[in-house]
């Protein structure tokens, strides 16, 4: 079995990243850590790529 890394996140995961970003933008300044703590599984390189 060959180990190949996907160059981009799946469409479903991408939607989750975008929803998390929307939530971050909607929350008052200073409450971002609570939003990020609620979705620890999305805190990865894919989120950073989506943010960029």
N, C-alpha and C positions, 0 to 999 in steps of 0.2 A: 504494500500500500504506500503510495507516494504522499508525502506531507507537503501540501501547497497552501500558502496563506492567501486569503482573499484580499485583493487590493482595496476593496471598499466594503463597508458594512452592508448587510442585507437591507433590502427596502424596508422591512418591518422594523429593524433596529434603527434605521435612519429616521423613521417616523417617531420612534421613542426619543431619540436625541433631540429632534426638533420640538417635540412637546415639552421636554425638559427645559430647553432654551426659552421657549415661550413662558413657561412658569417662572423661570429666573427673571425674565424681563418684567413680568407682571407684579412680582413681590416688591414690597418697599425695600429701599436700600438698607443693608445690614441683615436682612433675613435670608440671604442667599445660602449660608451654611445649612440652614434647616432644610431647604429644598434639596440641596445636594446630598445631605444625609439620608433623605427619603428614597433616593435612587442610587445606592452604592454600586449596583451592578452596571450602571451606565457610565461610571467614571473610568473611562479608559481612553486609549489613543483614538478610537473612533469618534468620541465626543470632541476631542481636541481638533481633529480634522474637520468635523462639521462646523465647529466654531470658527475655524479659519476660513 
